[in-house]
Structures are given as structure tokens and as C-alpha cells.
């Protein structure tokens, strides 16, 4: 499925392979890779399962395998994706910045 640039997505990436992890970790932890799943806006059209670049809500650029389109937050907002929640933080930072510069 082709996913368009600008879509809210989740990527997966291996941060450290088991060989790259610290030596002082417990055996069961040291034997598996350190993984991360990151949400952000897709920077170019991409297919699920392909390598994708995203920009997070904090502006960080990250690459990984595209695993999910329009992922819902699962820490209290329910299973439904609510696009309006994506922009609240950005808009608030703009308002605070304008107010601190005497523009608001």
C-alpha cells in the first residue's frame, strides 16, 4: 500500500544489535537487539515495509521501516486516531513563543 508524504506513521528500527549492547546487561537483555518504534510525519511517499524517513513532533528526523499508518496513541486516548491531537503541541509552542516576544 502506497502511503503519501505527510501521513502520520510509525516506524521501527534497531538501535543496537546484541553485539553492540553493553557488556554489563543481564544475559536475557544482552541477547536481544535494542529496538525503537517512533511516530512522525512521512517525508516522502513510501510503501509499508520499506525504509522511510519521518519528522517527529519535536522536529527530529529519523529513518526506519514503515510499520503502521495513522497509529493511535494507546496511553489513554482510546483506539481511534484523533488527528487534532497531533497539532496541539505545535500550536501551543507557537502561542507561547509569540507571547514571550510580546507579539500575542
Phi, psi and omega in degrees: 000126180282128179249133186275149175310140179091352180286142176285123185221172172237135175245161177235141175209153175270119180278313178220134173285164179305324181291336182269351184284159181300147183286339185268013178281154173302150186304316182292331177282316183296336184278358181236155179289155171273119185245158173220147175239124188231138178258147178181184180266128181296132185270344176205158177306143185201157174261147174302135182094348178268165174289133183225152173252138179230161170243123181285171178298338178270001178093001180285139176262127183221146176242149178183189180274127179291119184241341184205141177253135181050055180292138177278151169286139182244026180245034172128354178264002180089184183275344182278137176285127182241097186300329181300331181290338181296326191262352183301313181298315179299312182297319179297317179299320178296314180297317180294318179298315179296319181294322181288342177261008179074018182264350187257000000 
